[in-house]
Amino acid sequence: MDNLDPCRILGFLVYLEKERDNSITTRNVRLAAIHAFFRYVGAHHPDQLERAQRMLGVPFKRADQRVIEYLDRSEIEAILARIDRSVPAGRRDYALLATMFNTGARVQEVIDLRASSLQLTKPYQLRLFGKGRKERFCPLWRQTAQVLMAFCEERQIDLRSDARVFLNHRGVPLTRFGVRYILAKHVDRARPAVVTLERKRLHPHSMRHSTALALLKSGVDMSTISQWLGHSSPTTTNRYATIDLDMKREAINRLKPVHGFSQSLLADQ
């Protein structure tokens, strides 16, 4: 513990940025881990409390907020339509991506999904375990339930068992990188036909953002969306209200221009 002090930690953080060429976000993630460790130290070792408090005082850096990328409903439909469902891998990919869009599940939640968590009879729903093992239920569209039922029957999965629903070609559970590869593969196939996909940088969490925006556009209130996605704070959900450009255009169309604005503008010209 004597080797750990704020100066040394700050030196490590500078090293990450200057020599490792890590981003500010990565630097902050590393610092968050250090803070978590010293919260533990302060709680369990009172003799180190003063050191822990000094370490917790090492500040995070403000990072630029990147625009959240998401898929419109038409883009998701185009991606799903181009999946080759004549082969087992294609049927798995279709079921996986359809489930992710329907539920807005985090990547880890969907790859941890167990057969016993599926309810594929009315009311269609599934159970997810989120951060901190928080449990929540998400409703399923009838079409999604039918896709999952067909997929489970093909794999001969007992819906009462704890078998993982989504496996890779080796028969072991998918990883986060595996899901990322699957999404990227099918997005690439759809890009030539969908111009708007060309400039988007997508990853599995984009599916979660897409669900949130689709719910918001459908008129679902923020509180329900927050519960649907398993957000611990409504503040996290509120950011979606600032993202969608179509909603912003609709808002400006509802707002009447200031009287005489156009005439004064023409006069200035």
C-alpha positions as CSV (number, residue, x, y, z in Angstrom):
1,M,0.0,0.0,0.0
2,D,2.9,2.3,0.6
3,N,3.7,2.2,-3.1
4,L,0.2,3.6,-3.9
5,D,-0.3,7.3,-3.7
6,P,-2.1,10.0,-5.8
7,C,1.1,11.1,-7.5
8,R,1.9,7.6,-8.7
9,I,-1.7,7.0,-9.9
10,L,-1.7,10.3,-11.8
11,G,1.6,9.3,-13.4
12,F,0.0,6.0,-14.4
13,L,-2.9,7.9,-16.0
14,V,-0.6,10.2,-17.9
15,Y,1.3,7.2,-19.1
16,L,-1.9,5.7,-20.5
17,E,-2.7,8.8,-22.5
18,K,0.8,9.8,-23.6
19,E,2.6,6.5,-24.2
20,R,-0.2,4.0,-24.6
21,D,-2.2,6.5,-26.6
22,N,-5.4,5.5,-24.8
23,S,-8.5,7.7,-25.0
24,I,-9.8,9.8,-22.1
25,T,-12.7,7.3,-21.8
26,T,-10.2,4.4,-21.4
27,R,-8.3,6.5,-18.9
28,N,-11.4,7.1,-16.9
29,V,-12.4,3.4,-16.9
30,R,-9.0,2.5,-15.4
31,L,-9.4,5.2,-12.8
32,A,-12.9,3.9,-12.0
33,A,-11.4,0.5,-11.2
34,I,-8.8,2.1,-8.9
35,H,-11.6,4.1,-7.1
36,A,-13.6,0.9,-6.7
37,F,-10.6,-0.8,-5.1
38,F,-10.0,2.1,-2.7
39,R,-13.6,2.2,-1.7
40,Y,-13.2,-1.4,-0.6
41,V,-9.9,-0.5,1.2
42,G,-11.6,2.4,3.1
43,A,-14.5,0.2,4.1
44,H,-12.5,-2.8,5.3
45,H,-9.2,-1.3,6.5
46,P,-9.8,1.7,8.7
47,D,-6.1,2.2,9.1
48,Q,-5.9,3.0,5.4
49,L,-8.9,5.3,5.4
50,E,-6.8,8.5,4.9
51,R,-5.0,7.0,1.9
52,A,-8.2,5.8,0.4
53,Q,-9.8,9.3,0.7
54,R,-6.8,10.8,-1.1
55,M,-7.0,8.2,-3.9
56,L,-10.7,8.8,-4.3
57,G,-9.9,12.5,-4.8
58,V,-8.0,11.8,-8.0
59,P,-10.4,13.4,-10.6
60,F,-11.9,12.0,-13.8
61,K,-11.3,13.9,-17.0
62,R,-14.1,15.3,-19.0
63,A,-14.4,13.4,-22.3
64,D,-16.1,14.3,-25.5
65,Q,-19.5,12.7,-25.8
66,R,-19.8,10.7,-28.9
67,V,-23.1,10.7,-30.8
68,I,-25.1,7.6,-30.0
69,E,-25.5,5.4,-33.1
70,Y,-28.7,3.5,-33.5
71,L,-30.7,1.7,-36.2
72,D,-34.0,2.9,-37.6
73,R,-36.7,0.3,-37.8
74,S,-36.4,0.2,-41.6
75,E,-32.6,-0.5,-41.2
76,I,-33.2,-3.3,-38.8
77,E,-35.8,-4.8,-41.1
78,A,-33.3,-4.6,-44.0
79,I,-30.6,-6.3,-41.9
80,L,-32.9,-9.1,-40.8
81,A,-34.3,-9.6,-44.3
82,R,-30.8,-10.4,-45.6
83,I,-29.9,-13.1,-43.1
84,D,-29.8,-16.5,-44.8
85,R,-32.3,-18.5,-42.7
86,S,-31.8,-21.6,-44.9
87,V,-28.8,-22.6,-42.7
88,P,-28.7,-23.2,-38.9
89,A,-26.2,-20.3,-38.3
90,G,-28.5,-17.9,-40.1
91,R,-31.5,-19.0,-38.1
92,R,-29.5,-18.5,-34.9
93,D,-28.4,-15.0,-36.0
94,Y,-31.9,-14.1,-36.9
95,A,-33.3,-15.2,-33.5
96,L,-30.5,-13.5,-31.7
97,L,-30.8,-10.1,-33.4
98,A,-34.6,-10.2,-33.3
99,T,-34.5,-10.9,-29.6
100,M,-32.0,-8.1,-29.0
101,F,-34.2,-5.5,-30.8
102,N,-37.4,-6.7,-29.2
103,T,-36.1,-6.6,-25.6
104,G,-33.3,-4.0,-25.7
105,A,-31.2,-6.5,-23.7
106,R,-27.6,-5.8,-22.9
107,V,-25.2,-8.0,-24.7
108,Q,-24.3,-10.0,-21.6
109,E,-28.0,-10.4,-20.7
110,V,-28.8,-12.0,-24.0
111,I,-25.8,-14.3,-24.1
112,D,-26.6,-15.4,-20.5
113,L,-30.2,-16.1,-21.5
114,R,-31.4,-19.5,-20.3
115,A,-34.2,-21.6,-21.8
116,S,-36.1,-21.6,-18.5
117,S,-36.3,-17.8,-18.7
118,L,-38.4,-18.0,-21.9
119,Q,-42.2,-17.9,-21.8
120,L,-43.2,-18.6,-25.4
121,T,-46.9,-19.0,-24.7
122,K,-49.2,-16.1,-24.0
123,P,-48.3,-13.7,-22.4
124,Y,-45.0,-13.9,-24.4
125,Q,-42.1,-12.7,-22.3
126,L,-38.6,-13.5,-21.1
127,R,-36.7,-12.9,-17.9
128,L,-33.4,-11.1,-17.9
129,F,-30.7,-10.6,-15.3
130,G,-29.0,-7.3,-15.5
131,K,-26.3,-5.4,-13.7
132,G,-26.1,-6.5,-10.1
133,R,-28.2,-9.5,-10.9
134,K,-31.3,-7.3,-11.1
135,E,-34.2,-9.3,-12.5
136,R,-36.7,-7.9,-15.0
137,F,-39.3,-9.3,-17.4
138,C,-39.6,-8.1,-21.0
139,P,-42.6,-8.7,-23.2
140,L,-42.1,-10.3,-26.6
141,W,-43.9,-9.8,-29.8
142,R,-45.8,-12.8,-31.0
143,Q,-43.4,-13.0,-34.1
144,T,-40.3,-13.0,-31.8
145,A,-41.8,-15.7,-29.6
146,Q,-42.5,-17.9,-32.7
147,V,-39.0,-17.4,-34.0
148,L,-37.6,-18.4,-30.6
149,M,-39.9,-21.4,-30.3
150,A,-38.8,-22.7,-33.8
151,F,-35.2,-22.1,-32.9
152,C,-35.5,-23.9,-29.6
153,E,-37.3,-26.8,-31.2
154,E,-34.6,-27.1,-33.9
155,R,-31.9,-27.3,-31.2
156,Q,-34.1,-29.6,-29.1
157,I,-33.9,-27.3,-26.1
158,D,-36.1,-28.2,-23.1
159,L,-37.7,-24.9,-22.1
160,R,-37.7,-26.0,-18.5
161,S,-33.9,-26.5,-18.5
162,D,-31.1,-24.0,-17.7
163,A,-29.5,-24.6,-21.1
164,R,-28.1,-21.5,-22.8
165,V,-30.2,-20.4,-25.7
166,F,-27.5,-18.9,-28.0
167,L,-24.3,-20.9,-28.7
168,N,-21.5,-20.5,-31.2
169,H,-20.5,-23.1,-33.8
170,R,-18.5,-25.0,-31.3
171,G,-21.5,-25.5,-29.0
172,V,-20.3,-23.2,-26.3
173,P,-22.0,-19.9,-25.2
174,L,-21.5,-16.9,-27.5
175,T,-19.2,-14.2,-26.3
176,R,-19.6,-10.4,-26.5
177,F,-17.0,-10.5,-29.4
178,G,-19.1,-13.2,-31.1
179,V,-22.2,-11.1,-31.0
180,R,-20.3,-8.1,-32.3
181,Y,-19.0,-10.2,-35.2
182,I,-22.5,-11.5,-36.0
183,L,-24.0,-8.0,-36.1
184,A,-21.1,-6.6,-38.1
185,K,-21.4,-9.4,-40.7
186,H,-25.1,-8.8,-41.3
187,V,-24.8,-5.0,-41.3
188,D,-22.1,-5.3,-44.0
189,R,-24.4,-7.4,-46.1
190,A,-27.2,-4.8,-45.9
191,R,-25.0,-1.8,-46.5
192,P,-25.1,-1.9,-50.3
193,A,-28.9,-1.7,-50.3
194,V,-29.3,0.7,-47.3
195,V,-27.4,4.0,-47.9
196,T,-27.8,5.3,-44.4
197,L,-25.8,2.4,-42.9
198,E,-22.7,3.5,-44.7
199,R,-21.8,6.2,-42.2
200,K,-22.9,4.5,-39.0
201,R,-20.4,2.9,-36.6
202,L,-22.5,0.2,-35.0
203,H,-21.9,-2.3,-32.2
204,P,-24.1,-4.6,-30.2
205,H,-25.1,-1.9,-27.7
206,S,-26.5,0.0,-30.8
207,M,-29.4,-2.5,-30.8
208,R,-30.3,-1.4,-27.2
209,H,-30.2,2.2,-28.3
210,S,-32.4,1.3,-31.3
211,T,-35.0,-0.3,-29.0
212,A,-35.1,2.7,-26.8
213,L,-35.6,5.1,-29.8
214,A,-38.2,2.9,-31.3
215,L,-40.2,2.9,-28.1
216,L,-39.8,6.6,-27.7
217,K,-41.0,7.3,-31.3
218,S,-44.0,5.0,-30.6
219,G,-45.1,7.3,-27.8
220,V,-44.0,5.2,-24.8
221,D,-43.3,7.3,-21.7
222,M,-39.8,7.6,-20.3
223,S,-40.6,5.8,-17.1
224,T,-41.7,2.7,-19.0
225,I,-38.7,2.8,-21.3
226,S,-36.4,3.0,-18.2
227,Q,-38.0,-0.1,-16.7
228,W,-38.0,-1.9,-20.0
229,L,-34.2,-1.4,-20.4
230,G,-33.4,-2.0,-16.7
231,H,-31.9,1.5,-16.1
232,S,-31.1,2.2,-12.5
233,S,-31.8,5.9,-13.0
234,P,-34.3,7.7,-15.3
235,T,-31.6,10.2,-16.1
236,T,-29.9,7.5,-18.2
237,T,-33.1,7.1,-20.2
238,N,-33.7,10.9,-20.7
239,R,-30.7,11.2,-23.0
240,Y,-32.7,9.4,-25.7
241,A,-35.0,12.4,-25.9
242,T,-32.2,14.5,-27.3
243,I,-31.0,12.0,-29.9
244,D,-33.6,11.4,-32.6
245,L,-33.4,14.0,-35.4
246,D,-36.9,13.1,-36.8
247,M,-38.4,13.9,-33.4
248,K,-36.5,17.2,-33.4
249,R,-37.9,18.0,-36.9
250,E,-41.4,17.2,-35.7
251,A,-41.0,19.5,-32.7
252,I,-39.8,22.4,-34.9
253,N,-42.7,21.9,-37.3
254,R,-45.1,22.2,-34.4
255,L,-43.4,25.4,-33.3
256,K,-44.8,28.5,-35.0
257,P,-42.1,30.9,-36.4
258,V,-41.8,34.3,-34.8
259,H,-44.1,36.7,-36.5
260,G,-42.3,38.8,-39.1
261,F,-39.1,36.7,-38.9
262,S,-39.1,35.8,-42.6
263,Q,-39.9,39.4,-43.7
264,S,-37.1,40.8,-41.6
265,L,-34.7,38.2,-42.8
266,L,-35.5,39.1,-46.4
267,A,-35.1,42.8,-45.6
268,D,-31.6,42.1,-44.2
269,Q,-30.6,40.3,-47.3
